[in-house]
Amino acid sequence: SEMKVVIKQYAPMAAGAFLMSSTILVDQSMAASLDSGSVAVFNFANKVVALFFVVGSMALGTALLPYFSQMIANRDWKGTRHTFKTYSLLIVFVSVPLTVFLYLYSNTIVGLLFQRGEFSASDTEQVGGALSLYVLQIPFYVLGILIVRLMSSLKNNKILMCSAAISLPLNILLNYLFMKPMGVSGIALSTSLVYVFSFIFLWSNLNRSIAKL
C-alpha cells in the first residue's frame, strides 16, 4: 500500500519534470530558426544562470524536503508556515539583489567568463543582452523550488504537473511573440515570464491547499 502511494505521487511529478525540462529543448530549437549563432548565444547565457540554480536552489530544495515532510506528517501547520515564510524571505533578500547585480553587470560578467579566443566583444554584447533578461527569472525560480518541495510534501504533485502542462505551451507562445522583434533576448525574456507565471500559479494553489488543511 505504501508503494502505491509513492507511485501515485511519482507519476505526475515525473510528467511535470519532463514537461519543464522540455522548455530548454523548445528554446534551443526556436533559437535555431534565428540568425546563425543564436543557439550558442542562448546556451552561454543559460550556463551562467544554471550555475546559481544548481548551487543554490536545488541544494536548498533537497535540504528542506525532509523537514517539510516531517512537519506535515506531524500536522505541525504552524511550524510549516513559519519555515516556509522564513525561507521565502531569505530567498527574496538574497536573490533579488543578486538578480539586480547580474542584470546591471551582465556584459561585464560574460566578458570575464568567456571573452577570449574566438569569443569576441560582439559575442559578449549579444550574450550579455540575453543574460540580462534571463536572470529575471532567478527569484521566481528559486521560490518555485521551495513551493514545489512543500507541495510534494502535501502530496499535491498533480498541481505541479498542471503547472508544467500550462507552462510549456505558454513558453512556445511567448517565444514566438518576442523572438521576432528581440531575437535570442526575446526567448530569454519569455523564459523568465514563464517562471513568473509558474510561481504565481503554484503560490495560489499552495495557499488553497494549506487553507483546506
C-alpha positions, 0 to 999 in steps of 0.5 A, a space after each residue: 500500500 505504501 508503494 502505491 502511494 509513492 507511485 501515485 505521487 511519482 507519476 505526475 511529478 515525473 510528467 511535470 519534470 519532463 514537461 519543464 525540462 522540455 522548455 530548454 529543448 523548445 528554446 534551443 530549437 526556436 533559437 535555431 530558426 534565428 540568425 546563425 549563432 543564436 543557439 550558442 548565444 542562448 546556451 552561454 547565457 543559460 550556463 551562467 544562470 544554471 550555475 546559481 540554480 544548481 548551487 543554490 536552489 536545488 541544494 536548498 530544495 533537497 535540504 528542506 524536503 525532509 523537514 517539510 515532510 516531517 512537519 506535515 506528517 506531524 500536522 505541525 501547520 504552524 511550524 510549516 508556515 513559519 519555515 516556509 515564510 522564513 525561507 521565502 524571505 531569505 530567498 527574496 533578500 538574497 536573490 533579488 539583489 543578486 538578480 539586480 547585480 547580474 542584470 546591471 553587470 551582465 556584459 561585464 560578467 560574460 566578458 570575464 567568463 568567456 571573452 577570449 579566443 574566438 569569443 569576441 566583444 560582439 559575442 559578449 554584447 549579444 550574450 550579455 543582452 540575453 543574460 540580462 533578461 534571463 536572470 529575471 527569472 532567478 527569484 521566481 525560480 528559486 521560490 518555485 523550488 521551495 513551493 514545489 518541495 512543500 507541495 510534494 510534501 502535501 502530496 499535491 504533485 498533480 498541481 505541479 504537473 498542471 503547472 508544467 502542462 500550462 507552462 510549456 505551451 505558454 513558453 512556445 507562445 511567448 517565444 514566438 511573440 518576442 523572438 521576432 522583434 528581440 531575437 535570442 533576448 526575446 526567448 530569454 525574456 519569455 523564459 523568465 515570464 514563464 517562471 513568473 507565471 509558474 510561481 504565481 500559479 503554484 503560490 495560489 494553489 499552495 495557499 488553497 491547499 494549506 487553507 483546506 488543511 
